[in-house]
Amino acid sequence: MKFLFFKMLVVWRRLRHGMQARYMARHDVGRQLDSLMRRVDPASAWHERANWLIDVAEWLRHRPAVSLLDRQAWNKVRSQRLAIMLDWLDQHRDVRRNVQNAMQKTLREANGPELFSTTGLPHEPGFFGELVERLARMILPRHLSPTDLSSLFTALFPDPDDANWLLELDNELLVRLWKLFADDGISHMYWQQIEEAITYLTTTVIADGISPAFRQRLEPKMPMRATPFLALRREIEAWLRTNPYDQAALRSVRMLVAVCHAQTDRIYAHLDEYGVSVSLVYRIERMRAHLQRIGRLIDVRAAVPGEPGAGRVQLLLADLISAHHNRGSVRGLMRRSFALLARKMVERNANHGEQAIARDAAGYRKVLKGGLLGGAVLAGTALLQIGVARLGSAHFFEGALASLNYAASFLLIAAVGGVLATRQPAVAAPMLASHMGELDADGMRGLIAEAGLLLRSQSAAIFGNLLAVAPVVALVCTAGWFLFGVVPMRTEQAHAELVSLSLVGPTPLYAALTGVLLWLSSLAAGFADNWFALRRVREIMSNQRRLVHAFGPLRAERCAAWLERNVATISGSVVLGLLLGMTPVLAEFFGLPLDVRQVTLAAGTLAAAAFSLGWQSLATPEFWLAAGGVAISAFLGVGVAFACALTLALRARDVPRRMRRFVQRAVLRRFVTAPAFFIFPERAGAGVDAAVHDEEDSGEDEDGGNGGDGGSATPVDIGNDTQTQAEWPGESARDSERNVHPEGLRRHG
């Protein structure tokens, strides 16, 4: 047992420290290099030589577990090690000859086009195929293949910081390293492989560019032969046959690459009309990444030897390293692919709840009246739910009946023009996203003012629902008692309901869960509206032969238009009803004691329980604790739903994490310092400036003027539809900062 333990310890140390541990155990650099370099054998198999190259790269990269040097300092140390290695090889000519032969033989046997055409680029035809491939790459160990140089390249540079190190190498070290690795034959071979990579990437761009999914979203319509994608193929082929330094042909190729890139921007502009799908967004971003890689390869092929442009090879290799690590991130793929989808969804639904926003005193009264009407409907919903509970049916059927009751009530409220208080968070994210521009001081003032309008409308709707639901429940219960002599609840059930609604208990948790469910229903509404546009349901219904024959062309068009206007409301109401009714059933199935607390329904249940127990129950602590539970349900339900909606709006606009925290703190500070601003009507813009300036001052005090995240609190221009391009694999890190505004927020303080 002891021997087995020490054996496992040795294996663990080898896995932890890697192959370079046997070289780094020697403190003399000369001995390390002598042991490492003399191990190479040019006559050995390709995999042995490839593994030796990886060992050399790990020796250059090796960093102690404890170090006081930052990344930039360690990059200098790596450069010094590279210089020492080259000097040592110059001193040992026999070893240098073996090393050079082994390196050049490895590069000749490997196939290079995949290095330039697939490294760091999404090449799967669909989003989910790319997602599965990335998950497989995370689980399976890397495989070195002599037919794929990209596998060796990515194994040599496993750290994202390797790109910065490569860019910091001076020209002298690069020349010495190139002489060690390659000769004229290898240079000519990789020159041809760059041309092959350009041809391959151009073909993939053309295949997507002339597909129906792309062409139907381009205006004006043009024949396939006239599209810039086919023109790009002709110009690329002509340029590859001519002198690469022909400036006229080079300008024509670069112009067409820019035109094709502009076509993707036009497709983005038409996504609002045709709807958004994850697959379409993925294909657009893949085309943009391929076009950018084509531009990089064109720059390398057009670089004149001896001029400063020859350093573009170094930039290309650094870009390949960055793109490879970006492409390996599953989280990055999902974030980039869903960012535009979320933004277009909230933008498409920005006008669905505009009529429920109280922008002045008259609007506040209108929302209050709608809340009264919605509360009257929900009074019947609460009583029906009590009746369903008294049936004593199986939990699944009880949840199904509750879902049907809720969904029908929510649809009835929408049909009669009422307002459901907690249904309004569905429009919070679209409204906030549609009013987001540049998050400087003026933009923050506008955003906080818009948040105030939304929460003020929530408050008006809650007041209306609560003012109507309790009297209507009491009136219906009184009528039932006088006419039939029955009360809605038995004494034990009424006490149980009061205990379940009590502030002292799990009610706050249930209210927060309900807020999440409200936000999920808003997402469902956005997905339904986006699906309606993506599938062109309105056009299909307007021209469907049977519908046109039955209703006539005009009525069929009106029906399709009505459904387009209300599909988000209908789907959101149905999904919210299902979530409220079935969540407790599913939670009980998994053994979780969870429930939901919708404020209006909880208030109706409280009124029915109080009526069943009699007037004397109003003087008991049990009743007032339940009333406090209803109040906290209103606060947490709306607050959590609004927080989720605000986060979705910020992510949909691709706001950086630092700015998201800044916005959230500004809204929270405004709520703490002036809660009446979010509850009662107020003059537009009153007191918003102070909240913004206080938040800026607090950010400087907390972070030393760095905006709370180690850097300046810089506003970001989030109105650009092409913002997701900067983070797509294949683009340099500095391109991802192009949306940053040049001035800081503190200038407004």
N, C-alpha and C positions, 0 to 999 in steps of 0.2 A: 504493500500500500504506500509506503514511504517513497519507494522508487517511482511508482506511478505518479505520485504527487509532484516530485521534482521534474519528471519528464513533461508533465502538463505545464509546469511553470516555465520550462525552457521553450516549449512551443508557444506559449503566450508571449513571452518576451520577443521571440522571433517575429510573431505576427504584429506586435506593437511597434517594434523598432524598424522593421523592414530589412531589405537586403543590404543597405548601406552600413548597418551596424558593425559588420565584420571589418570594414575599412575605417570607420570613424573611431573604433576602439584604439587605434594607434594615434598618439598625439602628434607624431611627426608627420607633417604634410607630405614630405618627400617619400616616406615609407608608405603612406596611404596611396599616393599616385603610383608608386612602383608596383604595389600589390594589385591595384586596379587595372593599370594599363597593360601589364604583362600577361593578364589573363585572357586577352582577346586573341582569337585565332581566325584569320581570314578564311581558312578552309572549313570552318565549322558550319553547322546548319544555320539557316536564316533566323530561326527563333532564338538560338543561342546568341547570335550577334545582336539581335534586337533587344534581348534582355540585358546584354552588356551595355548598350547605349542608354537604357533606362537607369542602370546602376550609375553611369557617369552623370546623368542628369540629377539623380538623387544625391550624389556626392556634392554637386554644385549647390543644390538646394538645401542641404542639411542645416538644420537650425536647432540649437540646444533647447531642451524643455524649458529652461529658465534663462531669460535674456532680458537685458535692459535696453536693447536696441529696438527701434521701431522698424516698420516695413521698409521705409526708404533707406535706412542705414543698412539693413540686411541685403537689399538689392545691390548696394555698393560692395558689400562683402562677397556676394556671389560673383560680381564682375571681377573682383580681385582674384577670386579662386579660378575663374576662367583664364585670366591672364597668367596666373601661376602655372596652370595646367599646360597652356600653350608654350610657355617658356621651358617647362620641364621636357616637353616633347621635342623642342628644338635642341635641347642638350643631349637627348638620347635619340639619335637618328635611326637606329635600328628599330626601336619601339615605335617611333613615329611612322615608319614605313608600314609596319603591320597595322597600326591603328588606321592609317589613311586607306590602306587597301580594304580593311574590314568595313569602314564607313561607306566608301564608294561602292563596294560590292552590294551592300545592303540597300543603298538607294537605287542602284540599277535594277535590282530584282523586284523592288516594290513598284506597285502601280500608282501613279500620281493623280490622275484626273479627279478621283473621289476626294482627294485632299482639298482641292479648290472648289469643287462643285457641291459637296455634301457636308463638309465639316461645319457644324454650327447652324446649318440651314434646315428648316422643316421640309422634309421631302415626302412625307406620307400624304396620300390624296385627301384624307379627311382628318378632322380634329380628333376624333376618338381613336383612330389608328395611331396618330402621333402620341396621344396620351398613353396608350398601351405600350408603345415602343419605349417611351421614357421610363415608365414604371419597370419594364423589363431590364432596362439599362441600370436602374438603381439596384435591382435584385441580383442579376447575373454578373459574374466577374467579367472583366474586359478580356477580349480575345484578340491576340495579335495575328494578323493575317498578311502573308507576303503579297497578296493580291490587292491589299487595301492599305496604302500608306497613311491614310487618315487615322487608323487605329494606332499605329506607332507614334504619329505626331501627338495625338491626344494623351498617350501614355507618357510621353516625354515632358508634357506640360500639364500636370494635373492640378496646379494651383492657379486660380484666376489672377493672382498678382504676377504671374509669369509674363503677362502681356506688358505690364509696366516695366518690368526688368528688361525685357527685350527692347523696348523703345529707348531705354536709357543707355544701351550699349553704344560706345563711340564707334566711329567709322573704322579705326585701326583694328579693333578687336573683331569687327564684322568681316573685314577683309582677310585677316589671318584665319578666322574660323571657316570662311568660305573656301579658302585654299586647302584646308584640311579635309573638308567634306566633299568637294566637287571638283570636276575638271570640265573641259569644253564639251565633252560628250554628254555628261550629266546635265549641263546647262541647256544644251540643245534639246535634250529629251524633255526636260521640264518646261521649256518654252513651248514645245508642241502640246504638252499636256494642259497648259494654261489655255491654249487655243481650243482644245477639246472641251475644257470646262466651260468656256464662253459659249460654245455651240450647244452644249447640253442645257445650260441654264436658259439660253434664249429659246430653246425648244419648249421647255416647261412653261416659260412665260407665255409663249404663243398658245399653248394648249389651254391655258386658263383664260387668256385674253379673248379668244374667239369662241369660248363656250357660251351657250345660251344664257346661263346665269349671269354672265358679265355683260354680254351684248344688249340684253333687254333693259339693263340699267344705265346705258349710255345714251346721252342725247347730244346732238341729233343722231337719228338712226342713219346708218351708212352700210353699204355692202361690205361683206366680209373681206374682200380683196382690198378695200380702201382703208381698213383699220390700221392704226399705227403699229400694231403688233406684227402683222405680216410685212409691213415696210421695214420694221426693225430687223427681221430675218434677212431680207434682201441686202440691207446695208451692212449687216454684220458679215455676211458671206463675202460681199465685195471687199470689205476692209481686210478680212483675213487673207484674201488672195493677193492683196497689194502690199506695198511697203508699209510697215506699221507706223512709220513716222510721217505718212502722208497727212498733212494737216487738214486738207479739205475733207477727205474721207473720215478722219477722226472727228471733226466737228459735226459731221452729219450723223455719225453713230451716237455721239454724246447727246445731240439734240433729240434723237428719237428715243433714247433711254429716258430723258427728261419728260418727253411727251407721254410715254407709256406710264411713267410714274404719276403724271398729272391725271391720267385716266382713272387711276385708283382713287384719287381725291374726288373725282366726279362721281364715282360709284358710291363713295361715302356720303356724298351730298344727296343721293337719291335713296338712301336707306330709309328715311322717314316715310317715303311714299310707298315703297315696296315691302317694308318690314325687314327685320334682321334675323339671321340664323347664325348659330355658332359655326356651322360649316362654311358659310359664306364669309364671315369675318376672318376665319382661319385662312381661307384661300386668298383673300385680299392681302393679308399680312404676309403670307408666304410669297406672293408675287412681289411685294415691296422689298422683302429681304433678298429675293433673287435678283431684282433689278439693281439693288445696291451692290451686291456681290459682283454683278457684271461690270458695274462702274469701277470697282476696285481692280478687277482683272484687266480692264481696258487701260487703266492708268499704269499698271505694271508693264503691259505689253508695249505701250507707247512711250515708256521712259527711255530717254536717250542715255546710253552709258557715258559715265563721266560727268553728267549734269546732276544738280541736286535732286532731280526727279527720280534718280536711280534708287534713292532710299525708300521708294514706295513699296519695294519688296518687304522691307522691315515692317512697314505699316500694315501690309497685307497679312504677314504672319502673326502680328500682334492682334489684328482683327479676327483671325481664325481662332486664336486662343480664347478671346473674349466671347466670340459667338458660340464656341463649343460649350463653355460653362453656362452661358445663358440658356442654350438649348437643352442642357441636361436637367434644368430645373422644372419639375412638374408644377410646383407652385407658381413659377413665373409664367408658364404656358397658360394656366387657368386664369391667372390675374389679367394677362394681356388679352386673352381671347374673350373674357367676359366683361372687360372694362367698357368697350364700345357697345356691347350688347346691353349692358345696364344703362348706359347713358342714353342710347336711342329709345329704350323702353320708357324711361322716365320722361324724355322729351316728347314722345308720342302721346303720353297721358297727361301732359301738363294742363290741358284745358278741360279735363273731365270733371274736376271739382271746383272750377273757377266760380260757379254760381253759389257755392257753399262757403265762400271766403268773405268775412266781414271786414271790408276796407274802410268803412265809416260807420257813424251811428245808425244810419238807415240800414246798412248791411247787417249790422249787429242785431237790430230788431228783426230783420228778415230771417236770419239764422235762428234766433230765439223762437220765432213763430214756427219755423220748420222743426225745431227741437220739440216744441209742444205737440205737434202732430205726430212726430215719431215716438214720443213717449206714450201717447194714447194708444198707438198700435202695439207697442211693446208691453203695455199693461195686459192686453189680451194674451200676448206671447208668454208672459210670466205665469199667468193663470193656467194656460194650456200645459205648460211644462210641469206645474204642480199636479195637474190631472194625470199626465203621463207617468209621473213618479208614483202616483197612487195605484196605478194598474198592477205594479209588481211583476212586470214581464222580465224576460232575460235581459242581461246587461246590453248585449249587442242590439237587440230590438229596441230597448229603451234609448240607446244612443242614436240609433237610426231615426226613431220618431222625433227625438229632440233636434236632430240635424234638420229634418224636414220642417219642423215647426220654426226653427230659427231662419232657415233659408227663405221660407214662404213669407215670414214677417219682414225680413230685410227687403225682399223684392216688393212687397206691398208698400213699404215706406218709400222706396224709390219711385213707385208708380204714382202715389198720391202727392209727391212733392215734399215729403217729410225729410228730416235729417236724423241720422243715427250718429250719436256723438263719437263713439269709438270707431266708426267706419271712416271718419275723415282722415286719419293718418294715411289712408291709401293715396290721397292726393298731396301729402306733405312732400314726399321725395320729388315728384314731378315739378311741383311749384318751386321748391328750393333750387332744383337743378336748372330750371328755366330762367331763374333770376340771378344765377351765378355768372359773374363776369370775371373781372380781374380783382383778386382778393387783396387790394390795397385798403387804405383807411376808408375811402368812399365805398368800395365794394363791401367791406365789413359792415358799414352802417346800413347799407341796403339789405344785406343778408339778415342782420339782426332785426331790422324792421319787418322783413318778410316773415321771419320766424315768429315775431310778435303777432302779426296778423293771423297766422295759422293757428297758434295756440289760443289766441283770443276767440277765434271762431270755434275752436274746440270747447272753450269755456262756455260760450253762448249756447252751443248745442247741448252740453251737459246740463246747464241750468234749465233749458227747455225740457229735456227728457225727464229730469228729476221732478220738476214742477208739475208735470203732467202724469207721470206714471203712478205716483203714490195716491193722489186723489181719485184717479180712474180705477185703480185696484180697489180702493176702499169703497167707491160707489158700486162697483160690480159685486163685491162681496156683500155689501148691505142689501142690494137687490136680491141676491141669492138667499140670504138669510131670511128676508121678509117673505119671499115667494115660496121657497122650498124648505126653509128651516135648516139649512146646512151651512157649515163653515168650510173654507178651503182646506184647512189642515186640522188634523187631530192634535191634541195637546202635546203628546210626545213628539210628533213630527215638527210642530211649531218650535218647541224648545230646541230640538236638534238643528233646525235651520238657523235659529239665532246663534247657537254655539258655533256652527260652521262659518257664519259670517263675522264672527268676533274679530276685533282688531288684534287681540292677544291669541295668536295661533298662526296657522300657515296661510292666512288670507293674503298678506303682502306677497308671498311667493306665488300664489295662484294669480294675483293681479299682474305681477311681472310676466308670468307665463302667458297670460291673456294678451298683454301688450305685444309679445313676440308673435302670437297667432294673428293679431290684427295686422302686423307688418307683413307676415307671410301671405295673408289674403290680398294685400296690395300688390305683392309680387305676382300672385296668380292673375290678378286683373291685368297687370302689364304684359305678362306672357300671352294671355288670351287676345289682347288687342294687337300685339305684335304678330301673333299667329294669323289673326284675321287679315291683316294687311299682307303678310308674307304669302298666304295662299290665295289672295285676291278673291275673297269670299263675296265681297260686294259686287264685283264684276261678274262673278259666276251666277249669283242669284239674280242679278238684273237681266241676264240673258238666258237663264234656264228656260227651256221651251215649255215645260209643264207649268211653271210658275207664271210665265208670261201669258200662257193660254188661260190659266185659271183667274188671275187677278188683272191682267192687262199690263201693258208695258209701263205705264205711269205708276200704277200701284206697286208693281214689282220693284221698280226703282225706289219708291218711297220706303217699302219694307226693308230693302237692302241698306238704304241710308240710315233708317232708324236703328237697325241692328248694329251697324258700324258705330253709331254714336253711343250705344248703350251696352255693347258687348263687354266692356271693362266693368261696368256697374253690375251687370247680371252675373258674370263669372266671379267677381269679387264677393258678391253677396252669397252666392251658392257655396263657394269655397269657405268663407267665414262661417257659415252655418255648419258645414261639415266639420270644420276644425273645432268649433265650440261644442258640438254634440258628440263627436267621436274621440276626441283627445282623452277624456276621462276613461272611456272604455278601453282604448289601447293602452293607457297607462296602467290600468288595473290588470290587463292581460299580462304585462311584464312585471307585475308586482310593485308598481310605483304608486304611492298614494297622492296622486295629482288630481287637481280639479281646475275649473276655469271660473273667473269672476268678472263678468261683464257688468259694468256699474249700473246700467239702467235695469237690467234683469235682476240684479242683486237688490236694488231698491224696491222693485216690485215684489220680490220674495219677502223682503223685510216687512213691507206694508201688509201683505197677506198673513204673515206669521203674527204680527201685532194684532190684527183684527181677530184672528182665531183665539188669541189669549185674552183679549179684552183690553179696555182702556187702562187698567191697572198695570199692564205690562210696560207702559210708557215710562213709568217711574222706577223701573228696575235697572240695575247696572248692566244686566244682560242685554237689554235693548240698546242702550247707548254704546256699549262696546260693539254691537253689530252695526250701529249707525256709523261709528268710527271706521269699521271695516269697509263699509260702502264708500266712505270718503277716501280712504287710502286706496281703494280699488280704482276710483276715478283718477287719482293723482298718478299712481304707478302705471295703470293701463295706458293712459295717454302719454305719460312721460317716456316709458320704455318704447312704445310704438314710434313716438316722435324722434327719439334718439336713434333708433334703427333707421328711420327714414332719412335723418340728417346724415348719418354715416353712409347710407347708400348713395345719397346725392353727391357727397364729397368724393366717394370712390368712383361714381359714374363720370365725374368731371376729371378724374385722374389727379386729384390734389395730393401732393406729397404728405407723408405721415406727419411731419412737423407742422404743416399748415392745418391738417385736420385737427390735431390737438389744440392748436391755437384757436380755431373757430369754435370748437366745442367748449373750451374754457371761456371764450367771450360770451357765448350764449348762456352758459351756466352762471357766470358772474352777473350777467344782466338779470337773470331770473332771481338770484339771491338778493341783489341790491334793490330791485324794483319789481316785485312779483305782480303788482297791480297792472303793469304794462302788458302782461300776458293774459289778463283776466277781463279788464274793463276797457271800453273804448277810450282812445287817447289820440291826441294830435299826432299826425304822421311825423316821424323823425324826432319826437321830443325825447331828449335825454339819451339818445343812442350814441352821440359823440363821446359822452363821458364814459360809457361802458367800453368803447373801443380803446380810448386812451388809457383807461385804467388797466385794461388787459395788456396793452403794450408795455406799460410801466412795470406791471407785475412780471411779465416775461423777461424784461431786462434785469429786474432785481433778482429773479430766481436763477438766471443763467448767465449773468454777467454781460447782458446786452447781446446775447447770442440767439435770442428768439426761442429759447427753450430746448434747443437740440444741438448745441455745439456750433451753430452757424448763425448767420444773420437771419432775422425774421423777414425773409424775402417774399414779397407777393408773387404769385404765379399766375400767368396768363393761361386760363383753363378754357378759353373759348375756341381753341383751335381743334378742328376735327381730326387732325393728323397727329395728335399727341401720342397715341399708342405706338406709332412707328419707331420712336426713339428708343424704346426698350425692347424692340423685337430682335431676336438673335441675328447677328451679322452686322450690327451697327456698333460704332465705337462708343465708349463710355461718355466721352465728352458731348456726343450728339444728344444724349438724354437730358442735357441741361439747357436745351435751346428754348424751353418755355419759361425759363426763370426771368422775372422782371429785373432790370438792372438796378433799380433803386430799392432801398429798404423801407420797411414799414415805420421805422423809428423817426423818419423825417417828418411824419405827421403828428408826432407826440407833443 
